[in-house]
């Protein structure tokens, strides 16, 4: 039949349809920003509590393990917790969403999205990397007498690198999701 479209023509026709801009009210945008703020704030507080409990556990290792290697590993880990706590204190929890006009809400929300995206991109070196030396030295204190130096280094490296192998792709995926949200917000601000 002459009036039927081919598969490529139908796809092109569908892709070239005019798109109506999405309109979002200021209240909807403010509510979305406040939900994001609450989620980030809860995560920040949960991370702080987990860090305090884990640091207390490592502090107990100073008491229970008399070996100088184990104590050095526990001390290095506690130093990693202090550095991580400093980094988290420096960045702080999510900023409060302003109750002003929609443009101010958009700007605050966008700034918070960018800040969280930056955190996701740098978390492996600011939050995870400081914890490498302490647990590595602590594990080596157990493994070197049992396995020998070469096997201990290999096993410790595998155990220490596994969280990085798992976490870095998750952080990157989250940063891409945040970037999509920033792009959507930019599209809303332009329309």
DOPAPA-963889 format. One record per residue (C-alpha): x negated, y negated, z; residue in three letters; residue number from 1. Coordinates in pm, 1 decimal. Layout:
BEGIN
<r><xx>X</xx><yy>Y</yy><zz>Z</zz><code>ALA</code><pos>NUM</pos></r>
...
***
This chain:
BEGIN
<r><xx>0.0</xx><yy>0.0</yy><zz>0.0</zz><code>UNK</code><pos>1</pos></r>
<r><xx>-126.2</xx><yy>-344.8</yy><zz>-93.1</zz><code>UNK</code><pos>2</pos></r>
<r><xx>-15.3</xx><yy>-532.1</yy><zz>220.5</zz><code>UNK</code><pos>3</pos></r>
<r><xx>-192.6</xx><yy>-303.9</yy><zz>473.7</zz><code>UNK</code><pos>4</pos></r>
<r><xx>-521.0</xx><yy>-412.2</yy><zz>633.8</zz><code>UNK</code><pos>5</pos></r>
<r><xx>-827.3</xx><yy>-192.9</yy><zz>653.7</zz><code>UNK</code><pos>6</pos></r>
<r><xx>-985.8</xx><yy>-110.0</yy><zz>989.2</zz><code>UNK</code><pos>7</pos></r>
<r><xx>-1259.8</xx><yy>-373.5</yy><zz>950.3</zz><code>UNK</code><pos>8</pos></r>
<r><xx>-1015.0</xx><yy>-641.3</yy><zz>839.6</zz><code>UNK</code><pos>9</pos></r>
<r><xx>-784.3</xx><yy>-564.7</yy><zz>1132.2</zz><code>UNK</code><pos>10</pos></r>
<r><xx>-1074.7</xx><yy>-588.7</yy><zz>1379.2</zz><code>UNK</code><pos>11</pos></r>
<r><xx>-1188.3</xx><yy>-919.3</yy><zz>1227.2</zz><code>UNK</code><pos>12</pos></r>
<r><xx>-835.0</xx><yy>-1057.4</yy><zz>1241.2</zz><code>UNK</code><pos>13</pos></r>
<r><xx>-803.3</xx><yy>-956.1</yy><zz>1606.4</zz><code>UNK</code><pos>14</pos></r>
<r><xx>-1147.8</xx><yy>-1096.6</yy><zz>1701.5</zz><code>UNK</code><pos>15</pos></r>
<r><xx>-1078.7</xx><yy>-1430.2</yy><zz>1531.6</zz><code>UNK</code><pos>16</pos></r>
<r><xx>-749.9</xx><yy>-1495.7</yy><zz>1710.8</zz><code>UNK</code><pos>17</pos></r>
<r><xx>-747.4</xx><yy>-1832.8</yy><zz>1887.0</zz><code>UNK</code><pos>18</pos></r>
<r><xx>-786.4</xx><yy>-1798.1</yy><zz>2260.8</zz><code>UNK</code><pos>19</pos></r>
<r><xx>-585.6</xx><yy>-2017.9</yy><zz>2492.4</zz><code>UNK</code><pos>20</pos></r>
<r><xx>-796.4</xx><yy>-2162.3</yy><zz>2772.8</zz><code>UNK</code><pos>21</pos></r>
<r><xx>-723.3</xx><yy>-2011.8</yy><zz>3111.3</zz><code>UNK</code><pos>22</pos></r>
<r><xx>-594.8</xx><yy>-2264.5</yy><zz>3359.6</zz><code>UNK</code><pos>23</pos></r>
<r><xx>-664.0</xx><yy>-2207.1</yy><zz>3727.3</zz><code>UNK</code><pos>24</pos></r>
<r><xx>-519.6</xx><yy>-2424.9</yy><zz>3998.0</zz><code>UNK</code><pos>25</pos></r>
<r><xx>-745.8</xx><yy>-2592.9</yy><zz>4249.8</zz><code>UNK</code><pos>26</pos></r>
<r><xx>-587.4</xx><yy>-2388.2</yy><zz>4529.7</zz><code>UNK</code><pos>27</pos></r>
<r><xx>-654.7</xx><yy>-2058.5</yy><zz>4349.8</zz><code>UNK</code><pos>28</pos></r>
<r><xx>-1014.0</xx><yy>-2158.1</yy><zz>4288.8</zz><code>UNK</code><pos>29</pos></r>
<r><xx>-1058.0</xx><yy>-2270.1</yy><zz>4650.1</zz><code>UNK</code><pos>30</pos></r>
<r><xx>-907.3</xx><yy>-1942.4</yy><zz>4775.4</zz><code>UNK</code><pos>31</pos></r>
<r><xx>-1140.8</xx><yy>-1740.4</yy><zz>4551.3</zz><code>UNK</code><pos>32</pos></r>
<r><xx>-1440.0</xx><yy>-1941.8</yy><zz>4673.9</zz><code>UNK</code><pos>33</pos></r>
<r><xx>-1334.7</xx><yy>-1896.3</yy><zz>5036.6</zz><code>UNK</code><pos>34</pos></r>
<r><xx>-1299.3</xx><yy>-1519.6</yy><zz>4990.2</zz><code>UNK</code><pos>35</pos></r>
<r><xx>-1647.6</xx><yy>-1508.0</yy><zz>4837.8</zz><code>UNK</code><pos>36</pos></r>
<r><xx>-1781.7</xx><yy>-1717.8</yy><zz>5126.3</zz><code>UNK</code><pos>37</pos></r>
<r><xx>-1620.6</xx><yy>-1487.4</yy><zz>5383.7</zz><code>UNK</code><pos>38</pos></r>
<r><xx>-1761.0</xx><yy>-1177.1</yy><zz>5210.7</zz><code>UNK</code><pos>39</pos></r>
<r><xx>-2114.0</xx><yy>-1321.1</yy><zz>5204.3</zz><code>UNK</code><pos>40</pos></r>
<r><xx>-2088.0</xx><yy>-1440.0</yy><zz>5565.0</zz><code>UNK</code><pos>41</pos></r>
<r><xx>-1971.5</xx><yy>-1092.8</yy><zz>5682.1</zz><code>UNK</code><pos>42</pos></r>
<r><xx>-2256.5</xx><yy>-927.9</yy><zz>5493.4</zz><code>UNK</code><pos>43</pos></r>
<r><xx>-2505.0</xx><yy>-1171.8</yy><zz>5644.7</zz><code>UNK</code><pos>44</pos></r>
<r><xx>-2382.6</xx><yy>-1098.4</yy><zz>5997.8</zz><code>UNK</code><pos>45</pos></r>
<r><xx>-2378.3</xx><yy>-721.0</yy><zz>5940.2</zz><code>UNK</code><pos>46</pos></r>
<r><xx>-2734.0</xx><yy>-736.7</yy><zz>5805.9</zz><code>UNK</code><pos>47</pos></r>
<r><xx>-2844.5</xx><yy>-937.7</yy><zz>6109.7</zz><code>UNK</code><pos>48</pos></r>
<r><xx>-2692.8</xx><yy>-682.2</yy><zz>6349.3</zz><code>UNK</code><pos>49</pos></r>
<r><xx>-2848.2</xx><yy>-389.9</yy><zz>6159.4</zz><code>UNK</code><pos>50</pos></r>
<r><xx>-3186.8</xx><yy>-561.5</yy><zz>6160.5</zz><code>UNK</code><pos>51</pos></r>
<r><xx>-3168.8</xx><yy>-622.3</yy><zz>6536.4</zz><code>UNK</code><pos>52</pos></r>
<r><xx>-3078.6</xx><yy>-257.1</yy><zz>6602.7</zz><code>UNK</code><pos>53</pos></r>
<r><xx>-3348.4</xx><yy>-125.0</yy><zz>6369.1</zz><code>UNK</code><pos>54</pos></r>
<r><xx>-3609.3</xx><yy>-359.6</yy><zz>6518.9</zz><code>UNK</code><pos>55</pos></r>
<r><xx>-3513.3</xx><yy>-235.6</yy><zz>6865.8</zz><code>UNK</code><pos>56</pos></r>
<r><xx>-3568.0</xx><yy>120.0</yy><zz>6743.9</zz><code>UNK</code><pos>57</pos></r>
<r><xx>-3912.3</xx><yy>34.6</yy><zz>6609.0</zz><code>UNK</code><pos>58</pos></r>
<r><xx>-3993.0</xx><yy>-142.6</yy><zz>6936.0</zz><code>UNK</code><pos>59</pos></r>
<r><xx>-3909.8</xx><yy>183.0</yy><zz>7116.9</zz><code>UNK</code><pos>60</pos></r>
<r><xx>-4161.2</xx><yy>360.7</yy><zz>6894.0</zz><code>UNK</code><pos>61</pos></r>
<r><xx>-4429.8</xx><yy>141.8</yy><zz>7053.9</zz><code>UNK</code><pos>62</pos></r>
<r><xx>-4335.5</xx><yy>296.3</yy><zz>7386.3</zz><code>UNK</code><pos>63</pos></r>
<r><xx>-4290.8</xx><yy>660.0</yy><zz>7278.1</zz><code>UNK</code><pos>64</pos></r>
<r><xx>-4590.7</xx><yy>700.1</yy><zz>7045.5</zz><code>UNK</code><pos>65</pos></r>
<r><xx>-4930.5</xx><yy>649.6</yy><zz>7204.7</zz><code>UNK</code><pos>66</pos></r>
<r><xx>-5135.4</xx><yy>697.6</yy><zz>6889.3</zz><code>UNK</code><pos>67</pos></r>
<r><xx>-5301.1</xx><yy>374.6</yy><zz>6769.1</zz><code>UNK</code><pos>68</pos></r>
<r><xx>-5197.2</xx><yy>449.8</yy><zz>6409.3</zz><code>UNK</code><pos>69</pos></r>
<r><xx>-4831.4</xx><yy>489.5</yy><zz>6506.0</zz><code>UNK</code><pos>70</pos></r>
<r><xx>-4841.4</xx><yy>174.9</yy><zz>6717.2</zz><code>UNK</code><pos>71</pos></r>
<r><xx>-5001.2</xx><yy>-17.8</yy><zz>6432.7</zz><code>UNK</code><pos>72</pos></r>
<r><xx>-4729.7</xx><yy>105.4</yy><zz>6195.1</zz><code>UNK</code><pos>73</pos></r>
<r><xx>-4454.7</xx><yy>8.3</yy><zz>6437.8</zz><code>UNK</code><pos>74</pos></r>
<r><xx>-4614.7</xx><yy>-333.2</yy><zz>6493.7</zz><code>UNK</code><pos>75</pos></r>
<r><xx>-4642.3</xx><yy>-395.8</yy><zz>6118.8</zz><code>UNK</code><pos>76</pos></r>
<r><xx>-4278.0</xx><yy>-295.7</yy><zz>6077.8</zz><code>UNK</code><pos>77</pos></r>
<r><xx>-4173.4</xx><yy>-535.3</yy><zz>6353.0</zz><code>UNK</code><pos>78</pos></r>
<r><xx>-4372.3</xx><yy>-807.6</yy><zz>6176.5</zz><code>UNK</code><pos>79</pos></r>
<r><xx>-4177.0</xx><yy>-721.8</yy><zz>5859.4</zz><code>UNK</code><pos>80</pos></r>
<r><xx>-3852.5</xx><yy>-765.2</yy><zz>6053.6</zz><code>UNK</code><pos>81</pos></r>
<r><xx>-3968.7</xx><yy>-1103.5</yy><zz>6181.0</zz><code>UNK</code><pos>82</pos></r>
<r><xx>-4057.4</xx><yy>-1217.1</yy><zz>5830.2</zz><code>UNK</code><pos>83</pos></r>
<r><xx>-3726.5</xx><yy>-1090.5</yy><zz>5691.5</zz><code>UNK</code><pos>84</pos></r>
<r><xx>-3537.4</xx><yy>-1262.8</yy><zz>5974.9</zz><code>UNK</code><pos>85</pos></r>
<r><xx>-3721.4</xx><yy>-1585.2</yy><zz>5889.9</zz><code>UNK</code><pos>86</pos></r>
<r><xx>-3627.4</xx><yy>-1551.7</yy><zz>5522.2</zz><code>UNK</code><pos>87</pos></r>
<r><xx>-3262.9</xx><yy>-1484.9</yy><zz>5606.9</zz><code>UNK</code><pos>88</pos></r>
<r><xx>-3255.5</xx><yy>-1774.8</yy><zz>5853.9</zz><code>UNK</code><pos>89</pos></r>
<r><xx>-3408.9</xx><yy>-2001.9</yy><zz>5590.7</zz><code>UNK</code><pos>90</pos></r>
<r><xx>-3144.8</xx><yy>-1916.8</yy><zz>5333.3</zz><code>UNK</code><pos>91</pos></r>
<r><xx>-2867.8</xx><yy>-1883.9</yy><zz>5591.4</zz><code>UNK</code><pos>92</pos></r>
<r><xx>-2516.6</xx><yy>-1750.9</yy><zz>5546.5</zz><code>UNK</code><pos>93</pos></r>
<r><xx>-2277.6</xx><yy>-1879.7</yy><zz>5283.4</zz><code>UNK</code><pos>94</pos></r>
<r><xx>-2205.5</xx><yy>-2253.0</yy><zz>5274.4</zz><code>UNK</code><pos>95</pos></r>
<r><xx>-1858.2</xx><yy>-2378.0</yy><zz>5363.5</zz><code>UNK</code><pos>96</pos></r>
<r><xx>-1627.0</xx><yy>-2451.0</yy><zz>5072.1</zz><code>UNK</code><pos>97</pos></r>
<r><xx>-1527.3</xx><yy>-2814.3</yy><zz>5064.2</zz><code>UNK</code><pos>98</pos></r>
<r><xx>-1159.6</xx><yy>-2904.1</yy><zz>5089.7</zz><code>UNK</code><pos>99</pos></r>
<r><xx>-1196.3</xx><yy>-3190.4</yy><zz>4844.5</zz><code>UNK</code><pos>100</pos></r>
<r><xx>-1102.0</xx><yy>-3211.0</yy><zz>4478.4</zz><code>UNK</code><pos>101</pos></r>
<r><xx>-1128.4</xx><yy>-2914.7</yy><zz>4242.1</zz><code>UNK</code><pos>102</pos></r>
<r><xx>-1454.4</xx><yy>-3041.4</yy><zz>4091.1</zz><code>UNK</code><pos>103</pos></r>
<r><xx>-1622.1</xx><yy>-3042.9</yy><zz>4434.5</zz><code>UNK</code><pos>104</pos></r>
<r><xx>-1490.6</xx><yy>-2694.2</yy><zz>4506.1</zz><code>UNK</code><pos>105</pos></r>
<r><xx>-1621.7</xx><yy>-2572.9</yy><zz>4170.0</zz><code>UNK</code><pos>106</pos></r>
<r><xx>-1962.1</xx><yy>-2728.2</yy><zz>4233.3</zz><code>UNK</code><pos>107</pos></r>
<r><xx>-1988.2</xx><yy>-2574.2</yy><zz>4581.1</zz><code>UNK</code><pos>108</pos></r>
<r><xx>-1870.6</xx><yy>-2235.8</yy><zz>4459.6</zz><code>UNK</code><pos>109</pos></r>
<r><xx>-2108.5</xx><yy>-2243.3</yy><zz>4163.2</zz><code>UNK</code><pos>110</pos></r>
<r><xx>-2401.8</xx><yy>-2339.2</yy><zz>4386.9</zz><code>UNK</code><pos>111</pos></r>
<r><xx>-2321.2</xx><yy>-2049.7</yy><zz>4620.2</zz><code>UNK</code><pos>112</pos></r>
<r><xx>-2295.3</xx><yy>-1806.5</yy><zz>4328.2</zz><code>UNK</code><pos>113</pos></r>
<r><xx>-2633.6</xx><yy>-1925.6</yy><zz>4200.5</zz><code>UNK</code><pos>114</pos></r>
<r><xx>-2786.4</xx><yy>-1892.3</yy><zz>4547.1</zz><code>UNK</code><pos>115</pos></r>
<r><xx>-2659.1</xx><yy>-1535.7</yy><zz>4582.1</zz><code>UNK</code><pos>116</pos></r>
<r><xx>-2778.3</xx><yy>-1449.3</yy><zz>4230.2</zz><code>UNK</code><pos>117</pos></r>
<r><xx>-3125.6</xx><yy>-1581.5</yy><zz>4318.8</zz><code>UNK</code><pos>118</pos></r>
<r><xx>-3121.1</xx><yy>-1373.8</yy><zz>4638.3</zz><code>UNK</code><pos>119</pos></r>
<r><xx>-3034.3</xx><yy>-1060.7</yy><zz>4439.7</zz><code>UNK</code><pos>120</pos></r>
<r><xx>-3316.8</xx><yy>-1125.6</yy><zz>4193.9</zz><code>UNK</code><pos>121</pos></r>
<r><xx>-3579.1</xx><yy>-1183.0</yy><zz>4465.6</zz><code>UNK</code><pos>122</pos></r>
<r><xx>-3455.0</xx><yy>-949.9</yy><zz>4742.8</zz><code>UNK</code><pos>123</pos></r>
<r><xx>-3696.5</xx><yy>-671.6</yy><zz>4651.1</zz><code>UNK</code><pos>124</pos></r>
<r><xx>-3995.6</xx><yy>-892.9</yy><zz>4731.2</zz><code>UNK</code><pos>125</pos></r>
<r><xx>-3855.4</xx><yy>-1112.3</yy><zz>5009.8</zz><code>UNK</code><pos>126</pos></r>
<r><xx>-3654.3</xx><yy>-851.9</yy><zz>5199.7</zz><code>UNK</code><pos>127</pos></r>
<r><xx>-3785.2</xx><yy>-508.1</yy><zz>5099.3</zz><code>UNK</code><pos>128</pos></r>
<r><xx>-4157.8</xx><yy>-553.2</yy><zz>5031.5</zz><code>UNK</code><pos>129</pos></r>
<r><xx>-4249.3</xx><yy>-673.3</yy><zz>5385.2</zz><code>UNK</code><pos>130</pos></r>
<r><xx>-4137.7</xx><yy>-334.6</yy><zz>5517.1</zz><code>UNK</code><pos>131</pos></r>
<r><xx>-4378.0</xx><yy>-130.0</yy><zz>5307.2</zz><code>UNK</code><pos>132</pos></r>
<r><xx>-4698.8</xx><yy>-145.2</yy><zz>5517.5</zz><code>UNK</code><pos>133</pos></r>
<r><xx>-4546.3</xx><yy>-60.6</yy><zz>5857.4</zz><code>UNK</code><pos>134</pos></r>
<r><xx>-4356.3</xx><yy>258.5</yy><zz>5771.9</zz><code>UNK</code><pos>135</pos></r>
<r><xx>-4641.2</xx><yy>365.3</yy><zz>5540.0</zz><code>UNK</code><pos>136</pos></r>
<r><xx>-4898.7</xx><yy>344.1</yy><zz>5820.8</zz><code>UNK</code><pos>137</pos></r>
<r><xx>-4654.1</xx><yy>506.2</yy><zz>6064.4</zz><code>UNK</code><pos>138</pos></r>
<r><xx>-4590.8</xx><yy>803.0</yy><zz>5832.1</zz><code>UNK</code><pos>139</pos></r>
<r><xx>-4959.2</xx><yy>837.7</yy><zz>5754.4</zz><code>UNK</code><pos>140</pos></r>
<r><xx>-5017.1</xx><yy>885.7</yy><zz>6127.7</zz><code>UNK</code><pos>141</pos></r>
<r><xx>-4809.8</xx><yy>1203.7</yy><zz>6106.6</zz><code>UNK</code><pos>142</pos></r>
<r><xx>-4903.3</xx><yy>1325.7</yy><zz>5760.2</zz><code>UNK</code><pos>143</pos></r>
<r><xx>-5282.9</xx><yy>1286.0</yy><zz>5745.7</zz><code>UNK</code><pos>144</pos></r>
<r><xx>-5356.2</xx><yy>1536.6</yy><zz>6026.0</zz><code>UNK</code><pos>145</pos></r>
<r><xx>-5104.4</xx><yy>1782.9</yy><zz>5878.6</zz><code>UNK</code><pos>146</pos></r>
<r><xx>-5147.0</xx><yy>1747.2</yy><zz>5500.5</zz><code>UNK</code><pos>147</pos></r>
<r><xx>-5480.8</xx><yy>1578.5</yy><zz>5444.9</zz><code>UNK</code><pos>148</pos></r>
<r><xx>-5538.4</xx><yy>1231.9</yy><zz>5307.8</zz><code>UNK</code><pos>149</pos></r>
<r><xx>-5456.9</xx><yy>1289.6</yy><zz>4939.7</zz><code>UNK</code><pos>150</pos></r>
<r><xx>-5127.7</xx><yy>1472.1</yy><zz>4996.4</zz><code>UNK</code><pos>151</pos></r>
<r><xx>-5031.2</xx><yy>1225.3</yy><zz>5270.2</zz><code>UNK</code><pos>152</pos></r>
<r><xx>-5085.2</xx><yy>927.0</yy><zz>5039.5</zz><code>UNK</code><pos>153</pos></r>
<r><xx>-4882.0</xx><yy>1090.7</yy><zz>4762.1</zz><code>UNK</code><pos>154</pos></r>
<r><xx>-4594.0</xx><yy>1186.1</yy><zz>4989.9</zz><code>UNK</code><pos>155</pos></r>
<r><xx>-4592.8</xx><yy>847.6</yy><zz>5162.5</zz><code>UNK</code><pos>156</pos></r>
<r><xx>-4593.1</xx><yy>668.0</yy><zz>4827.0</zz><code>UNK</code><pos>157</pos></r>
<r><xx>-4298.2</xx><yy>874.7</yy><zz>4705.4</zz><code>UNK</code><pos>158</pos></r>
<r><xx>-4103.2</xx><yy>812.2</yy><zz>5025.7</zz><code>UNK</code><pos>159</pos></r>
<r><xx>-4178.7</xx><yy>439.5</yy><zz>5031.8</zz><code>UNK</code><pos>160</pos></r>
<r><xx>-4102.5</xx><yy>380.3</yy><zz>4663.0</zz><code>UNK</code><pos>161</pos></r>
<r><xx>-3770.3</xx><yy>566.1</yy><zz>4660.5</zz><code>UNK</code><pos>162</pos></r>
<r><xx>-3568.9</xx><yy>279.3</yy><zz>4817.8</zz><code>UNK</code><pos>163</pos></r>
<r><xx>-3713.7</xx><yy>42.1</yy><zz>4555.2</zz><code>UNK</code><pos>164</pos></r>
<r><xx>-3618.0</xx><yy>277.6</yy><zz>4272.9</zz><code>UNK</code><pos>165</pos></r>
<r><xx>-3263.4</xx><yy>289.1</yy><zz>4406.9</zz><code>UNK</code><pos>166</pos></r>
<r><xx>-3218.7</xx><yy>-71.9</yy><zz>4520.1</zz><code>UNK</code><pos>167</pos></r>
<r><xx>-3372.5</xx><yy>-275.3</yy><zz>4237.4</zz><code>UNK</code><pos>168</pos></r>
<r><xx>-3119.3</xx><yy>-160.3</yy><zz>3974.0</zz><code>UNK</code><pos>169</pos></r>
<r><xx>-2836.3</xx><yy>-230.0</yy><zz>4219.6</zz><code>UNK</code><pos>170</pos></r>
<r><xx>-2968.4</xx><yy>-580.4</yy><zz>4286.9</zz><code>UNK</code><pos>171</pos></r>
<r><xx>-3001.3</xx><yy>-644.7</yy><zz>3912.8</zz><code>UNK</code><pos>172</pos></r>
<r><xx>-2648.3</xx><yy>-522.9</yy><zz>3846.0</zz><code>UNK</code><pos>173</pos></r>
<r><xx>-2515.7</xx><yy>-751.8</yy><zz>4118.1</zz><code>UNK</code><pos>174</pos></r>
<r><xx>-2709.9</xx><yy>-1047.0</yy><zz>3977.3</zz><code>UNK</code><pos>175</pos></r>
<r><xx>-2558.2</xx><yy>-981.3</yy><zz>3631.9</zz><code>UNK</code><pos>176</pos></r>
<r><xx>-2210.6</xx><yy>-969.6</yy><zz>3788.0</zz><code>UNK</code><pos>177</pos></r>
<r><xx>-2275.5</xx><yy>-1300.4</yy><zz>3962.3</zz><code>UNK</code><pos>178</pos></r>
<r><xx>-2402.7</xx><yy>-1450.0</yy><zz>3636.7</zz><code>UNK</code><pos>179</pos></r>
<r><xx>-2080.6</xx><yy>-1345.2</yy><zz>3461.1</zz><code>UNK</code><pos>180</pos></r>
<r><xx>-1884.1</xx><yy>-1512.9</yy><zz>3737.5</zz><code>UNK</code><pos>181</pos></r>
<r><xx>-2093.5</xx><yy>-1829.7</yy><zz>3697.2</zz><code>UNK</code><pos>182</pos></r>
<r><xx>-2028.6</xx><yy>-1822.4</yy><zz>3322.9</zz><code>UNK</code><pos>183</pos></r>
<r><xx>-1653.3</xx><yy>-1781.4</yy><zz>3380.6</zz><code>UNK</code><pos>184</pos></r>
<r><xx>-1657.9</xx><yy>-2072.7</yy><zz>3622.9</zz><code>UNK</code><pos>185</pos></r>
<r><xx>-1846.5</xx><yy>-2285.7</yy><zz>3370.3</zz><code>UNK</code><pos>186</pos></r>
<r><xx>-1583.2</xx><yy>-2198.4</yy><zz>3111.5</zz><code>UNK</code><pos>187</pos></r>
<r><xx>-1309.7</xx><yy>-2304.5</yy><zz>3351.9</zz><code>UNK</code><pos>188</pos></r>
<r><xx>-1483.9</xx><yy>-2632.0</yy><zz>3429.0</zz><code>UNK</code><pos>189</pos></r>
<r><xx>-1518.1</xx><yy>-2717.3</yy><zz>3058.9</zz><code>UNK</code><pos>190</pos></r>
<r><xx>-1151.6</xx><yy>-2651.4</yy><zz>2974.2</zz><code>UNK</code><pos>191</pos></r>
***
